[in-house]
Amino acid sequence: MRDNRITELFNIEHPIVAGGMVWVSGWRLAAAVTNAGGLGLIGAGSMHPDTLREHIARCREAVAGKTFGVNVPLMYPEIETIMNIIAEEHVPVVFTSAGSPKKWTGWLHDRGIKVAHVVSSSLFAAKCEAAGVDAVVAEGFEAGGHNGREETTTMCLVPAVRRATSLPLIAAGGIATGEAWLAAEALGAEGVQVGTRFALTVESSASDEFKRHCLNLGEGDTKLLLKKLSPTRLAPGAFRDAVEAAEAAGASADELRELLGRGRAKQGIFEGNLDEGELEIGQAAALLRGTEPVSAATVVADLVATRRDALNRLTICNH
């Protein structure tokens, strides 16, 4: 893979970022992706401050000088504590999401930390450039977990963001193959952020029950719900059925909040409670149907190989 602005910015071999997913992206997954030549992210959104510090230390030891980062949802209730830990531990890269990057970007830059921010619209991408971030992640409707209210697909979002900003651009949402990576490049992306496929790897912190469930999903099995709170893409389960029924009955945001309660994502993803848990996963899970969890290094190698093969096919067709 030739160098581009993403590989140069983060000093990595392949412009592949593993999404920093709650209850999934611990130090093992982050280190495995980094050691395979990509950029591994630790998902701070589901970690207490002391837990995050431990994961950073273990990841740093495992990657032996290679670049890794931390994903920080800006609505995190202990955001100041988390950011101070990141600075104290000399984390080289931070990906921010779920909020405005304006407050923290300069603060992180002053401490030598590179910043990328996740957006779901070209409007927010332009605001990111004004805020001074180093790169932007355009995440489309297909992605798992929390999603943008705009419901713009990756194929529409990436070119719109490319027109709106000159920043290095990473595409996310529904990207699980080298062919999808190449398509994103054709639309103006310089790298990809992959969530679902890494969530279902051996090194993922997700429970075996959650992985097996998601590796048996078919096309159309995930749905974007909870739009009155924070739009979330969910796999089938009893909790999702309850959400659908409540929304069909016109439940208010407060009623949905009460139904959601606390710890639903931990129950579903980390503990494997497929009935009561919140089972967050992207549409790309259907492309993996019937497979078994593989290593993160295998995923990186497959993405690189299938992108190369797809490019070669297009080159041959054009001759």
Rosetta blueprint (number, residue, H / E / L):
1 M L
2 R L
3 D L
4 N L
5 R H
6 I H
7 T H
8 E H
9 L H
10 F H
11 N L
12 I L
13 E L
14 H L
15 P L
16 I E
17 V E
18 A E
19 G L
20 G L
21 M L
22 V L
23 W L
24 V L
25 S L
26 G L
27 W H
28 R H
29 L H
30 A H
31 A H
32 A H
33 V H
34 T H
35 N H
36 A L
37 G L
38 G L
39 L E
40 G E
41 L E
42 I E
43 G E
44 A H
45 G H
46 S H
47 M L
48 H L
49 P H
50 D H
51 T H
52 L H
53 R H
54 E H
55 H H
56 I H
57 A H
58 R H
59 C H
60 R H
61 E H
62 A H
63 V H
64 A L
65 G L
66 K L
67 T L
68 F E
69 G E
70 V E
71 N E
72 V E
73 P E
74 L L
75 M L
76 Y L
77 P L
78 E L
79 I H
80 E H
81 T H
82 I H
83 M H
84 N H
85 I H
86 I H
87 A H
88 E H
89 E L
90 H L
91 V L
92 P L
93 V E
94 V E
95 F E
96 T E
97 S E
98 A L
99 G L
100 S L
101 P L
102 K H
103 K H
104 W H
105 T H
106 G H
107 W H
108 L H
109 H H
110 D H
111 R L
112 G L
113 I L
114 K E
115 V E
116 A E
117 H E
118 V E
119 V E
120 S L
121 S L
122 S H
123 L H
124 F H
125 A H
126 A H
127 K H
128 C H
129 E H
130 A H
131 A H
132 G L
133 V L
134 D L
135 A E
136 V E
137 V E
138 A E
139 E E
140 G L
141 F L
142 E L
143 A L
144 G L
145 G E
146 H E
147 N L
148 G L
149 R L
150 E L
151 E L
152 T L
153 T L
154 T H
155 M H
156 C H
157 L H
158 V H
159 P H
160 A H
161 V H
162 R H
163 R H
164 A H
165 T L
166 S L
167 L L
168 P L
169 L E
170 I E
171 A E
172 A E
173 G L
174 G L
175 I L
176 A L
177 T L
178 G H
179 E H
180 A H
181 W H
182 L H
183 A H
184 A H
185 E H
186 A H
187 L L
188 G L
189 A L
190 E L
191 G E
192 V E
193 Q E
194 V E
195 G L
196 T H
197 R H
198 F H
199 A H
200 L L
201 T L
202 V L
203 E L
204 S L
205 S L
206 A L
207 S L
208 D H
209 E H
210 F H
211 K H
212 R H
213 H H
214 C H
215 L L
216 N L
217 L L
218 G L
219 E L
220 G L
221 D L
222 T L
223 K E
224 L E
225 L E
226 L L
227 K L
228 K L
229 L L
230 S L
231 P L
232 T E
233 R E
234 L E
235 A L
236 P L
237 G L
238 A H
239 F H
240 R H
241 D H
242 A H
243 V H
244 E H
245 A H
246 A H
247 E H
248 A H
249 A L
250 G L
251 A L
252 S L
253 A H
254 D H
255 E H
256 L H
257 R H
258 E H
259 L H
260 L H
261 G L
262 R L
263 G L
264 R H
265 A H
266 K H
267 Q H
268 G H
269 I H
270 F H
271 E L
272 G L
273 N L
274 L L
275 D L
276 E L
277 G L
278 E L
279 L L
280 E E
281 I L
282 G L
283 Q H
284 A H
285 A H
286 A H
287 L H
288 L H
289 R L
290 G L
291 T L
292 E L
293 P L
294 V L
295 S L
296 A H
297 A H
298 T H
299 V H
300 V H
301 A H
302 D H
303 L H
304 V H
305 A H
306 T H
307 R H
308 R H
309 D H
310 A H
311 L H
312 N H
313 R H
314 L H
315 T H
316 I H
317 C H
318 N L
319 H L
